[in-house]
Amino acid sequence: MILEVAVLDVKATMEKEFEASFFQAQNIISSMKGYISHQLHKCIESNSRYILLVNWETLEDHVDGFRNSSEYQQWKKLLHHFYEPFPEVEHYQYIAGNPS
Amino acid sequence: MILEVAVLDVKATMEKEFEASFFQAQNIISSMKGYISHQLHKCIESNSRYILLVNWETLEDHVDGFRNSSEYQQWKKLLHHFYEPFPEVEHYQYIAGNPS
C-alpha cells in the first residue's frame, strides 16, 4: 500500500468553493482501480492550506492508472484552478504505527 | 479530532537508526492523554524523508499536554538529533473522505 500526500495551497478566499468542488471530485478518485481510501484535512495554522491523503494499492495505480485516465481530466477541471502554487505530490510507504 | 502532520527530513545515512529510535519513541506518544493513533511513513521520492501523522483528541492535547510533559523530554532525546532541518509541525481538521 502507498500513501499519496499532497499539501494544497488554495487561492485566498476560495476555500469554500474549493471544498464544494472537492466533495464532487472525491467521487472520481474513489472509483479508480487501486484506490483504497482518502481524507482531506484543512490546516489550522494556515487558513488556505489543505492536505490530501490517498491510500493506493500500488504507486502505478496512482501515477500511471489515475493520471493517464479520462477521469483525471475531470478531476483536473474541478480542482486544479484552485491551487497556487501548484502542489508537489509525494508518495510514502508505511513504516510504523497503527495500520490504516 | 486533530491531525498533527510533520514532514521529517532525517540526516542522510541515519535512516535505519532513526527508524529504530522511532520504534521506541512511539510507545511514549501512544501513552499520552488525548492520543488516538499515529503512523510513520517513508518517502519514495526522497530517501531521507518521512511523514509522521498523529491523531489527537484536541489541539491542546498535543501542544500543551504532550509538549509540556516530562515524556516529551524523552521523545526529544530519542528523535530530535536526527532532523535536519528541524521540522515544521502543522495541525489539520477533517473535512472530507473516509473517517480515521
Backbone of each chain as ProteinMPNN parsed JSONL, in Angstrom:
{"seq_chain_A": "MILEVAVLDVKATMEKEFEASFFQAQNIISSMKGYISHQLHKCIESNSRYILLVNWETLEDHVDGFRNSSEYQQWKKLLHHFYEPFPEVEHYQYIAGNPS", "coords_chain_A": {"N_chain_A": [[0.836, -1.201, 0.0], [0.415, 2.266, -0.702], [0.905, 5.596, 0.3], [-0.35, 8.535, -0.887], [0.576, 11.905, -0.689], [-0.412, 15.212, -0.622], [0.146, 18.554, -0.157], [-1.981, 21.195, -0.256], [-2.217, 24.375, -1.392], [-4.582, 26.721, -1.495], [-6.075, 29.304, -3.447], [-6.492, 32.408, -1.8], [-9.527, 33.201, -0.137], [-11.006, 31.43, -1.667], [-11.67, 29.117, -0.413], [-14.127, 27.868, 0.435], [-15.419, 27.376, -1.978], [-13.554, 25.677, -3.169], [-13.765, 23.478, -1.413], [-16.382, 22.644, -1.932], [-16.117, 21.832, -4.609], [-14.307, 19.794, -4.208], [-15.861, 17.915, -2.824], [-17.428, 16.944, -4.887], [-15.405, 15.975, -6.605], [-14.214, 13.928, -5.177], [-15.691, 11.669, -5.631], [-14.822, 10.818, -8.077], [-12.105, 10.006, -7.735], [-12.489, 7.967, -5.894], [-13.565, 5.949, -7.388], [-11.602, 4.773, -8.857], [-9.328, 2.26, -10.148], [-7.425, 0.463, -7.82], [-7.629, 2.35, -5.855], [-7.894, 2.95, -2.368], [-8.599, 4.452, 0.016], [-9.323, 7.814, 1.214], [-8.548, 11.074, 2.589], [-9.37, 14.451, 3.225], [-8.003, 17.255, 4.782], [-8.073, 20.333, 6.636], [-5.843, 22.991, 7.242], [-4.957, 24.279, 10.444], [-3.167, 26.296, 11.207], [-2.539, 27.664, 8.799], [-4.676, 29.307, 6.838], [-5.57, 28.858, 4.156], [-4.63, 26.429, 3.473], [-4.576, 22.923, 2.757], [-4.483, 19.341, 3.324], [-4.172, 16.499, 1.357], [-4.673, 13.111, 1.597], [-4.177, 10.015, 0.208], [-4.754, 6.599, 0.024], [-3.381, 4.096, -1.93], [-3.344, 0.997, -3.756], [-0.991, 0.361, -5.235], [1.928, 2.228, -6.368], [1.84, 2.606, -9.111], [-0.885, 2.479, -9.641], [-1.69, 5.035, -8.969], [0.146, 6.885, -10.349], [0.408, 5.962, -13.0], [-2.077, 4.701, -13.687], [-4.356, 6.368, -12.641], [-3.52, 9.03, -13.342], [-3.286, 8.913, -16.109], [-5.827, 8.537, -16.984], [-9.174, 9.106, -18.341], [-10.832, 10.032, -16.403], [-9.146, 11.522, -14.814], [-8.921, 13.909, -16.188], [-11.343, 15.14, -15.663], [-11.17, 15.445, -12.879], [-8.97, 17.213, -12.723], [-10.104, 19.45, -14.002], [-12.073, 20.13, -12.185], [-10.555, 20.814, -9.916], [-7.855, 21.836, -10.244], [-7.551, 24.597, -10.828], [-7.791, 25.935, -8.448], [-5.413, 25.923, -7.06], [-2.45, 27.453, -5.793], [0.805, 27.915, -5.024], [1.141, 25.396, -7.682], [0.635, 22.153, -6.45], [3.183, 19.988, -5.013], [3.418, 16.544, -5.251], [3.827, 13.737, -3.192], [4.86, 10.339, -2.501], [4.483, 7.748, -0.132], [5.67, 5.058, 1.971], [4.419, 2.767, 4.339], [5.792, 2.569, 7.604], [5.653, 2.403, 10.461], [3.4, 2.25, 13.321], [-0.197, 2.622, 13.727], [-1.985, 0.533, 11.605], [-3.636, 1.468, 8.503]], "CA_chain_A": [[0.0, 0.0, 0.0], [1.155, 3.506, -0.898], [0.175, 6.793, 0.722], [-0.107, 9.772, -1.646], [0.454, 13.084, 0.174], [-0.327, 16.487, -1.342], [-0.218, 19.763, 0.584], [-2.686, 22.0, -1.261], [-2.43, 25.776, -1.054], [-5.715, 27.189, -2.298], [-6.113, 30.772, -3.555], [-7.194, 33.006, -0.656], [-10.981, 33.459, -0.252], [-11.694, 30.407, -2.476], [-11.687, 27.878, 0.373], [-15.448, 27.2, 0.447], [-15.64, 26.91, -3.349], [-12.674, 24.508, -3.32], [-14.329, 22.346, -0.661], [-17.568, 22.173, -2.663], [-15.621, 21.08, -5.774], [-13.685, 18.546, -3.742], [-16.928, 16.959, -2.494], [-17.767, 16.301, -6.164], [-14.234, 15.309, -7.18], [-13.834, 12.716, -4.443], [-16.369, 10.509, -6.233], [-13.99, 10.378, -9.204], [-10.937, 9.253, -7.257], [-12.953, 6.758, -5.179], [-13.999, 4.902, -8.321], [-10.463, 4.343, -9.668], [-8.652, 0.994, -9.837], [-6.307, 0.58, -6.876], [-7.963, 3.303, -4.78], [-8.315, 2.305, -1.115], [-9.302, 5.412, 0.885], [-8.718, 9.15, 1.169], [-9.006, 12.089, 3.547], [-8.963, 15.849, 3.035], [-7.981, 17.986, 6.047], [-7.785, 21.774, 6.494], [-4.807, 23.396, 8.191], [-5.363, 25.237, 11.486], [-2.216, 27.414, 11.236], [-2.558, 28.407, 7.523], [-6.098, 29.239, 6.524], [-5.881, 28.383, 2.801], [-3.872, 25.184, 3.226], [-5.226, 21.628, 2.985], [-3.642, 18.188, 2.982], [-4.918, 15.364, 0.792], [-4.014, 11.819, 1.822], [-4.886, 8.955, -0.523], [-4.139, 5.27, 0.035], [-3.492, 3.344, -3.188], [-2.731, -0.336, -3.653], [0.382, 0.463, -5.737], [2.337, 3.52, -6.907], [1.394, 2.633, -10.505], [-2.323, 2.793, -9.677], [-1.834, 6.49, -8.964], [0.886, 7.68, -11.328], [0.105, 5.524, -14.369], [-3.512, 4.453, -13.862], [-5.223, 7.533, -12.462], [-3.098, 10.243, -14.068], [-3.469, 8.743, -17.555], [-7.224, 8.18, -17.249], [-10.061, 10.21, -18.725], [-11.367, 10.561, -15.136], [-8.201, 12.531, -14.304], [-9.225, 15.177, -16.857], [-12.462, 15.736, -14.909], [-10.569, 15.794, -11.579], [-8.163, 18.392, -13.016], [-11.018, 20.535, -14.331], [-12.765, 20.52, -10.953], [-9.717, 21.209, -8.78], [-6.511, 22.414, -10.417], [-7.518, 26.07, -10.878], [-7.798, 26.493, -7.087], [-4.105, 25.803, -6.397], [-1.378, 28.436, -6.046], [1.379, 27.329, -6.245], [0.686, 24.055, -7.998], [1.222, 21.309, -5.391], [4.091, 18.865, -5.225], [2.801, 15.335, -4.692], [4.82, 12.72, -2.82], [4.33, 9.015, -2.155], [5.125, 7.219, 1.071], [5.418, 3.672, 2.356], [4.188, 2.565, 5.774], [6.919, 2.064, 8.401], [5.298, 2.071, 11.85], [2.179, 2.854, 13.863], [-1.469, 1.916, 13.549], [-2.279, 0.35, 10.178], [-4.843, 2.177, 8.005]], "C_chain_A": [[0.876, 1.26, 0.0], [0.287, 4.659, -0.416], [0.599, 7.968, -0.16], [-0.352, 10.944, -0.701], [0.583, 14.335, -0.687], [-0.766, 17.609, -0.411], [-0.744, 20.754, -0.452], [-2.864, 23.418, -0.751], [-3.439, 26.351, -2.039], [-5.679, 28.717, -2.32], [-6.974, 31.361, -2.435], [-8.61, 33.398, -1.035], [-11.728, 32.394, -1.077], [-11.866, 29.087, -1.723], [-13.034, 27.151, 0.274], [-15.783, 26.62, -0.927], [-14.798, 25.654, -3.638], [-13.285, 23.293, -2.627], [-15.553, 21.771, -1.378], [-17.142, 21.364, -3.891], [-14.998, 19.764, -5.342], [-14.742, 17.498, -3.412], [-17.413, 16.224, -3.753], [-16.619, 15.416, -6.632], [-13.892, 14.009, -6.452], [-14.558, 11.472, -4.971], [-15.575, 9.955, -7.405], [-12.865, 9.486, -8.695], [-11.369, 7.935, -6.608], [-13.321, 5.612, -6.115], [-12.835, 4.289, -9.089], [-9.896, 2.996, -9.202], [-7.493, 1.257, -8.863], [-6.546, 1.577, -5.758], [-8.391, 2.533, -3.54], [-9.14, 3.278, -0.25], [-8.637, 6.773, 0.751], [-9.276, 10.013, 2.292], [-8.514, 13.456, 3.089], [-9.072, 16.538, 4.391], [-7.594, 19.437, 5.779], [-6.844, 22.209, 7.605], [-5.339, 24.426, 9.193], [-4.461, 26.473, 11.442], [-2.241, 28.268, 9.959], [-3.93, 28.229, 6.912], [-6.442, 28.673, 5.139], [-5.164, 27.078, 2.459], [-4.702, 23.946, 3.598], [-4.176, 20.538, 2.82], [-4.562, 17.078, 2.49], [-4.069, 14.114, 0.983], [-4.83, 10.765, 1.081], [-4.102, 7.654, -0.406], [-4.452, 4.559, -1.269], [-2.869, 1.963, -2.983], [-1.274, -0.305, -4.097], [0.645, 1.891, -6.234], [1.803, 3.686, -8.336], [-0.097, 2.952, -10.608], [-2.543, 4.298, -9.675], [-1.167, 7.129, -10.174], [0.647, 7.237, -12.777], [-1.412, 5.443, -14.57], [-4.335, 5.731, -13.794], [-4.812, 8.705, -13.343], [-3.226, 10.128, -15.582], [-4.911, 8.437, -17.939], [-8.022, 9.388, -17.729], [-10.677, 10.84, -17.474], [-10.458, 11.655, -14.57], [-8.463, 13.899, -14.936], [-10.375, 15.905, -16.15], [-11.988, 16.254, -13.552], [-9.819, 17.126, -11.677], [-9.053, 19.621, -13.218], [-11.728, 21.056, -13.078], [-11.837, 21.194, -9.95], [-8.488, 22.059, -9.087], [-6.466, 23.94, -10.408], [-7.555, 26.722, -9.491], [-6.389, 26.632, -6.499], [-3.13, 26.905, -6.792], [-0.424, 28.414, -4.85], [0.803, 25.939, -6.523], [1.381, 23.061, -7.062], [2.227, 20.269, -5.886], [3.448, 17.654, -4.559], [3.904, 14.336, -4.371], [4.106, 11.421, -2.453], [5.149, 8.418, -1.025], [4.742, 5.759, 1.296], [5.325, 3.565, 3.871], [5.429, 1.979, 6.469], [6.458, 1.591, 9.776], [3.992, 2.742, 12.228], [0.954, 2.007, 13.585], [-1.743, 1.753, 12.065], [-3.559, 1.091, 9.78], [-6.028, 1.23, 7.992]], "O_chain_A": [[1.936, 1.298, 0.625], [-0.914, 4.7, -0.685], [1.769, 8.348, -0.175], [-1.36, 10.98, 0.005], [1.572, 14.502, -1.4], [-1.9, 17.623, 0.067], [-0.045, 21.107, -1.402], [-3.586, 23.642, 0.22], [-3.185, 26.452, -3.239], [-5.3, 29.348, -1.334], [-8.064, 30.859, -2.16], [-8.851, 33.877, -2.143], [-12.954, 32.449, -1.178], [-12.174, 28.059, -2.327], [-13.066, 25.94, 0.051], [-16.35, 25.533, -1.038], [-15.268, 24.705, -4.265], [-13.315, 22.201, -3.196], [-15.736, 20.554, -1.424], [-17.737, 20.327, -4.185], [-15.14, 18.745, -6.019], [-14.545, 16.315, -3.691], [-17.762, 15.045, -3.7], [-16.822, 14.261, -7.008], [-13.339, 13.089, -7.054], [-14.089, 10.351, -4.776], [-15.644, 8.761, -7.697], [-12.692, 8.358, -9.159], [-10.697, 6.913, -6.755], [-13.383, 4.455, -5.701], [-13.043, 3.38, -9.893], [-9.975, 2.645, -8.025], [-6.688, 2.165, -9.071], [-5.761, 1.65, -4.813], [-9.158, 1.575, -3.636], [-10.252, 2.951, 0.163], [-7.522, 6.879, 0.239], [-10.326, 9.723, 2.865], [-7.383, 13.599, 2.624], [-10.092, 16.43, 5.071], [-6.88, 19.734, 4.821], [-7.025, 21.841, 8.766], [-6.082, 25.335, 8.823], [-4.946, 27.59, 11.624], [-1.99, 29.471, 10.024], [-4.303, 27.126, 6.514], [-7.501, 28.069, 4.971], [-5.103, 26.678, 1.297], [-5.418, 23.927, 4.599], [-3.112, 20.773, 2.249], [-5.578, 16.761, 3.108], [-2.905, 14.065, 0.585], [-6.035, 10.637, 1.303], [-2.909, 7.619, -0.707], [-5.61, 4.429, -1.668], [-1.984, 1.786, -2.146], [-0.41, -0.871, -3.427], [-0.285, 2.657, -6.485], [1.369, 4.772, -8.721], [-0.527, 3.618, -11.549], [-3.478, 4.789, -10.307], [-1.82, 7.834, -10.944], [0.684, 8.067, -13.686], [-1.959, 6.038, -15.498], [-4.945, 6.131, -14.786], [-5.651, 9.305, -14.015], [-3.269, 11.146, -16.271], [-5.189, 8.113, -19.093], [-7.61, 10.535, -17.552], [-11.008, 12.026, -17.47], [-10.93, 12.595, -13.931], [-8.254, 14.93, -14.297], [-10.377, 17.132, -16.054], [-12.352, 17.352, -13.131], [-9.995, 18.028, -10.858], [-8.786, 20.692, -12.673], [-11.955, 22.256, -12.929], [-12.28, 22.063, -9.199], [-8.112, 22.912, -8.282], [-5.452, 24.522, -10.023], [-7.37, 27.934, -9.375], [-6.193, 27.379, -5.54], [-3.0, 27.247, -7.967], [-0.802, 28.852, -3.763], [0.072, 25.381, -5.704], [2.6, 23.125, -6.901], [2.134, 19.753, -7.0], [2.986, 17.741, -3.421], [4.807, 14.116, -5.178], [2.916, 11.41, -2.138], [6.369, 8.573, -0.979], [3.679, 5.29, 0.888], [6.083, 4.214, 4.592], [6.032, 1.021, 5.984], [6.828, 0.501, 10.213], [3.533, 3.67, 11.563], [1.057, 0.827, 13.25], [-1.735, 2.74, 11.33], [-4.445, 1.313, 10.605], [-7.129, 1.624, 7.61]]}, "seq_chain_B": "MILEVAVLDVKATMEKEFEASFFQAQNIISSMKGYISHQLHKCIESNSRYILLVNWETLEDHVDGFRNSSEYQQWKKLLHHFYEPFPEVEHYQYIAGNPS", "coords_chain_B": {"N_chain_B": [[-11.477, 15.912, 16.524], [-7.991, 16.091, 15.806], [-5.465, 16.319, 13.356], [-2.095, 15.882, 13.518], [0.637, 16.854, 11.561], [3.826, 16.139, 10.437], [6.528, 16.654, 8.403], [9.441, 14.948, 8.121], [12.776, 15.442, 7.759], [15.489, 13.493, 7.691], [18.901, 13.159, 8.723], [21.163, 12.281, 6.16], [22.01, 8.878, 5.567], [21.323, 8.097, 8.141], [18.944, 6.819, 8.352], [18.124, 4.173, 9.103], [18.861, 4.032, 11.769], [17.319, 6.109, 12.802], [14.753, 5.01, 12.376], [14.821, 2.833, 14.139], [15.007, 4.183, 16.6], [12.588, 5.498, 16.486], [10.779, 3.393, 16.738], [11.028, 2.816, 19.42], [10.307, 5.318, 20.515], [7.649, 5.634, 19.791], [6.133, 4.362, 21.678], [6.067, 6.147, 23.739], [4.551, 8.379, 22.824], [2.139, 7.117, 22.32], [1.12, 6.654, 24.818], [0.157, 8.976, 25.812], [-2.171, 11.438, 27.131], [-5.112, 12.023, 25.301], [-4.087, 11.104, 22.95], [-4.778, 9.387, 19.918], [-4.136, 7.819, 17.543], [-1.356, 6.871, 15.384], [0.885, 7.181, 12.557], [3.891, 6.381, 10.882], [5.505, 7.099, 7.881], [7.614, 6.436, 5.04], [9.23, 8.343, 2.567], [9.018, 7.827, -0.955], [10.117, 9.231, -3.106], [12.064, 10.921, -1.95], [14.768, 9.958, -0.273], [15.561, 10.292, 2.469], [13.413, 11.29, 3.757], [10.521, 11.431, 5.838], [7.074, 11.037, 6.887], [5.158, 11.983, 9.627], [2.144, 11.225, 11.075], [-0.249, 12.079, 13.372], [-3.106, 11.421, 15.21], [-4.982, 13.333, 17.409], [-7.098, 13.958, 20.237], [-7.702, 16.67, 20.859], [-6.319, 19.906, 19.91], [-4.943, 21.038, 22.04], [-4.204, 18.816, 23.527], [-1.961, 17.955, 22.154], [-0.232, 20.304, 21.832], [-0.145, 21.64, 24.312], [-0.445, 19.626, 26.339], [1.226, 17.245, 25.582], [3.68, 18.472, 24.696], [4.529, 19.879, 26.932], [5.13, 17.957, 28.741], [6.931, 15.562, 30.849], [7.44, 13.289, 29.482], [7.805, 14.211, 26.884], [10.383, 15.164, 26.904], [11.884, 12.832, 26.828], [11.107, 11.81, 24.35], [12.108, 13.816, 22.641], [14.857, 13.521, 23.153], [15.282, 11.0, 22.077], [14.703, 11.416, 19.36], [15.089, 14.053, 18.185], [17.723, 14.757, 17.377], [18.107, 13.586, 14.928], [17.024, 15.12, 12.922], [17.208, 17.337, 10.13], [16.557, 19.94, 8.088], [15.19, 21.241, 11.249], [11.948, 20.052, 11.824], [8.855, 21.577, 10.651], [5.796, 21.681, 12.25], [2.408, 20.98, 11.631], [-1.143, 21.386, 12.151], [-4.242, 19.848, 11.449], [-7.72, 19.817, 10.462], [-10.351, 17.54, 9.965], [-12.061, 17.352, 6.865], [-13.217, 15.977, 4.636], [-13.867, 12.695, 3.177], [-12.801, 9.285, 3.984], [-13.465, 8.481, 7.3], [-11.086, 8.401, 10.029]], "CA_chain_B": [[-10.179, 15.248, 16.337], [-6.979, 16.924, 15.152], [-4.367, 15.561, 12.751], [-0.765, 16.506, 13.52], [1.415, 16.441, 10.383], [5.215, 16.61, 10.447], [7.424, 16.073, 7.398], [10.7, 14.806, 8.852], [13.97, 15.188, 6.948], [16.48, 12.854, 8.563], [20.262, 13.275, 8.173], [21.457, 11.201, 5.211], [22.645, 7.646, 6.091], [20.866, 7.774, 9.504], [17.547, 6.389, 8.248], [17.832, 2.942, 9.859], [18.999, 4.39, 13.18], [16.122, 6.881, 13.12], [13.592, 4.108, 12.46], [14.95, 2.054, 15.379], [14.639, 5.091, 17.693], [11.152, 5.784, 16.417], [10.052, 2.226, 17.27], [10.997, 3.022, 20.874], [9.634, 6.574, 20.849], [6.197, 5.588, 19.572], [5.479, 3.944, 22.928], [5.877, 7.358, 24.558], [3.426, 9.184, 22.329], [0.914, 6.308, 22.421], [0.636, 6.603, 26.203], [-0.214, 10.33, 26.25], [-3.591, 11.82, 27.196], [-5.621, 12.62, 24.066], [-3.543, 10.402, 21.769], [-5.715, 8.425, 19.315], [-3.411, 6.874, 16.681], [-0.275, 7.519, 14.624], [1.56, 6.42, 11.504], [5.118, 6.913, 10.279], [5.693, 6.618, 6.507], [8.889, 6.843, 4.424], [9.006, 8.875, 1.227], [9.595, 7.075, -2.069], [10.879, 10.144, -3.964], [13.207, 11.499, -1.214], [15.172, 8.82, 0.55], [15.707, 10.565, 3.908], [12.2, 11.993, 4.215], [9.423, 10.665, 6.443], [5.952, 11.856, 7.357], [4.527, 11.498, 10.853], [0.739, 11.635, 11.206], [-0.766, 11.69, 14.698], [-4.456, 11.878, 15.551], [-5.171, 13.728, 18.816], [-8.492, 14.376, 20.507], [-7.759, 18.137, 20.729], [-5.046, 20.586, 19.651], [-4.295, 21.248, 23.335], [-3.565, 17.561, 23.955], [-0.612, 17.915, 21.575], [0.674, 21.456, 22.019], [0.031, 21.933, 25.737], [-0.262, 18.397, 27.113], [2.416, 16.463, 25.241], [4.927, 19.238, 24.604], [4.947, 20.331, 28.261], [5.222, 16.798, 29.638], [8.277, 15.001, 31.018], [7.585, 12.293, 28.412], [8.295, 14.896, 25.69], [11.846, 15.26, 27.028], [12.423, 11.543, 26.374], [10.804, 11.807, 22.903], [13.084, 14.753, 22.077], [16.187, 12.9, 23.282], [15.341, 9.864, 21.149], [14.436, 11.711, 17.942], [15.353, 15.376, 17.595], [19.06, 14.888, 16.765], [18.116, 13.032, 13.566], [16.358, 16.005, 11.947], [17.93, 18.456, 9.506], [16.35, 20.946, 9.134], [14.215, 20.884, 12.262], [10.663, 20.071, 11.112], [7.712, 22.412, 10.973], [4.654, 20.809, 12.549], [1.125, 21.638, 11.399], [-2.327, 20.67, 12.635], [-5.314, 19.874, 10.459], [-9.043, 19.348, 10.838], [-11.011, 16.704, 8.954], [-13.075, 17.984, 6.019], [-13.937, 15.031, 3.773], [-13.221, 11.398, 2.92], [-13.074, 8.197, 4.911], [-13.051, 8.845, 8.661], [-9.993, 7.578, 10.592]], "C_chain_B": [[-9.255, 16.127, 15.481], [-5.899, 16.004, 14.568], [-3.095, 16.391, 12.812], [0.011, 15.956, 12.32], [2.823, 17.008, 10.503], [5.987, 15.884, 9.357], [8.819, 16.113, 8.011], [11.836, 14.516, 7.878], [15.089, 14.742, 7.887], [17.85, 12.994, 7.91], [20.586, 12.045, 7.321], [22.292, 10.119, 5.886], [22.149, 7.268, 7.503], [19.444, 7.204, 9.512], [17.25, 5.181, 9.136], [17.885, 3.206, 11.363], [17.763, 5.186, 13.644], [14.912, 5.956, 13.293], [13.633, 3.29, 13.755], [14.567, 2.918, 16.582], [13.149, 5.375, 17.685], [10.337, 4.623, 16.982], [9.964, 2.294, 18.803], [10.097, 4.202, 21.224], [8.119, 6.488, 20.687], [5.449, 5.093, 20.811], [5.213, 5.132, 23.844], [4.618, 8.075, 24.107], [2.1, 8.426, 22.51], [0.308, 6.315, 23.816], [0.092, 7.955, 26.669], [-1.726, 10.551, 26.242], [-3.996, 12.455, 25.846], [-5.085, 11.976, 22.8], [-4.595, 9.428, 21.237], [-4.967, 7.376, 18.488], [-2.285, 7.614, 15.963], [0.219, 6.581, 13.535], [2.833, 7.15, 11.102], [5.263, 6.266, 8.902], [7.002, 7.172, 5.965], [8.64, 7.236, 2.973], [9.706, 8.036, 0.147], [10.505, 7.98, -2.904], [12.119, 10.72, -3.266], [13.613, 10.523, -0.111], [15.248, 9.078, 2.061], [14.488, 11.277, 4.487], [11.145, 11.015, 4.743], [8.255, 11.62, 6.667], [5.359, 11.176, 8.584], [3.125, 12.09, 10.919], [0.26, 11.159, 12.571], [-2.168, 12.254, 14.868], [-4.543, 12.12, 17.056], [-6.634, 14.11, 19.015], [-8.646, 15.878, 20.334], [-6.361, 18.673, 20.421], [-4.245, 20.735, 20.95], [-3.614, 19.969, 23.831], [-2.152, 17.454, 23.382], [0.248, 19.07, 22.061], [0.866, 21.835, 23.487], [0.392, 20.661, 26.496], [1.063, 17.709, 26.802], [3.693, 17.292, 25.31], [5.41, 19.783, 25.952], [5.154, 19.178, 29.237], [6.673, 16.349, 29.797], [8.52, 13.945, 29.933], [8.132, 12.935, 27.134], [9.823, 15.032, 25.715], [12.51, 13.969, 26.543], [12.281, 11.407, 24.863], [11.858, 12.612, 22.138], [14.478, 14.132, 22.035], [16.347, 11.752, 22.282], [15.354, 10.304, 19.692], [15.02, 13.003, 17.384], [16.719, 15.51, 16.919], [19.145, 14.3, 15.357], [17.69, 14.052, 12.508], [17.261, 17.115, 11.443], [17.251, 18.799, 8.191], [15.34, 20.469, 10.18], [12.81, 21.051, 11.657], [9.667, 21.121, 11.597], [6.526, 21.46, 11.189], [3.367, 21.596, 12.315], [-0.003, 20.754, 11.92], [-3.477, 20.886, 11.665], [-6.616, 19.336, 11.058], [-9.687, 18.62, 9.671], [-12.086, 17.481, 8.183], [-13.901, 16.944, 5.255], [-13.159, 13.714, 3.64], [-13.593, 10.364, 3.969], [-12.614, 8.583, 6.308], [-11.934, 7.902, 9.151], [-10.584, 6.503, 11.507]], "O_chain_B": [[-9.7, 16.808, 14.557], [-5.478, 15.039, 15.206], [-3.022, 17.474, 12.23], [0.041, 14.746, 12.091], [2.998, 18.217, 10.654], [6.095, 14.658, 9.371], [9.317, 17.178, 8.376], [11.857, 13.462, 7.243], [15.561, 15.493, 8.74], [17.96, 12.953, 6.685], [20.313, 10.912, 7.719], [23.179, 10.419, 6.685], [22.526, 6.212, 8.01], [18.816, 7.118, 10.567], [16.242, 5.163, 9.843], [17.075, 2.685, 12.129], [17.238, 4.96, 14.734], [14.142, 6.103, 14.242], [12.601, 3.08, 14.392], [13.879, 2.445, 17.487], [12.521, 5.479, 18.738], [9.316, 4.843, 17.634], [8.967, 1.888, 19.401], [9.241, 4.11, 22.104], [7.383, 7.196, 21.375], [4.261, 5.376, 20.972], [4.26, 5.13, 24.624], [3.725, 8.346, 24.91], [1.071, 9.028, 22.817], [-0.875, 6.019, 23.985], [-0.384, 8.072, 27.799], [-2.457, 9.942, 25.461], [-3.29, 13.32, 25.326], [-5.564, 12.261, 21.702], [-5.234, 8.721, 22.017], [-5.143, 6.177, 18.706], [-2.265, 8.845, 15.938], [0.006, 5.369, 13.58], [2.854, 8.376, 10.995], [5.16, 5.047, 8.765], [7.45, 8.243, 6.375], [7.929, 6.545, 2.244], [10.842, 7.598, 0.325], [11.558, 7.536, -3.363], [13.124, 10.98, -3.926], [12.878, 10.306, 0.853], [15.019, 8.16, 2.849], [14.546, 11.807, 5.597], [10.916, 9.942, 4.184], [8.415, 12.84, 6.642], [5.095, 9.974, 8.588], [2.945, 13.304, 10.83], [0.353, 9.974, 12.888], [-2.38, 13.453, 14.684], [-4.227, 11.247, 17.865], [-7.314, 14.532, 18.079], [-9.617, 16.328, 19.726], [-5.357, 17.994, 20.639], [-3.024, 20.578, 20.956], [-2.57, 20.032, 24.479], [-1.252, 16.929, 24.036], [1.32, 18.861, 22.629], [1.939, 22.307, 23.863], [1.397, 20.613, 27.206], [1.927, 17.604, 27.673], [4.678, 16.867, 25.912], [6.587, 20.113, 26.093], [5.333, 19.404, 30.434], [7.535, 16.703, 28.993], [9.657, 13.729, 29.514], [8.847, 12.279, 26.376], [10.471, 15.015, 24.668], [13.572, 14.008, 25.921], [13.198, 10.954, 24.179], [12.416, 12.157, 21.139], [15.181, 14.206, 21.027], [17.422, 11.561, 21.713], [15.96, 9.63, 18.859], [15.411, 13.043, 16.217], [16.863, 16.295, 15.983], [20.146, 14.493, 14.666], [17.967, 13.865, 11.323], [17.983, 17.75, 12.212], [17.352, 18.019, 7.244], [14.713, 19.422, 10.015], [12.519, 22.081, 11.048], [9.639, 21.496, 12.769], [6.297, 20.548, 10.395], [3.248, 22.742, 12.747], [0.159, 19.547, 12.103], [-3.656, 21.979, 11.128], [-6.624, 18.539, 11.996], [-9.573, 19.047, 8.522], [-12.911, 18.176, 8.776], [-15.13, 17.016, 5.228], [-11.97, 13.637, 3.947], [-14.547, 10.528, 4.73], [-11.461, 8.98, 6.478], [-11.859, 6.747, 8.729], [-9.842, 5.706, 12.082]]}, "name": "protein", "num_of_chains": 2, "seq": "MILEVAVLDVKATMEKEFEASFFQAQNIISSMKGYISHQLHKCIESNSRYILLVNWETLEDHVDGFRNSSEYQQWKKLLHHFYEPFPEVEHYQYIAGNPSMILEVAVLDVKATMEKEFEASFFQAQNIISSMKGYISHQLHKCIESNSRYILLVNWETLEDHVDGFRNSSEYQQWKKLLHHFYEPFPEVEHYQYIAGNPS"}
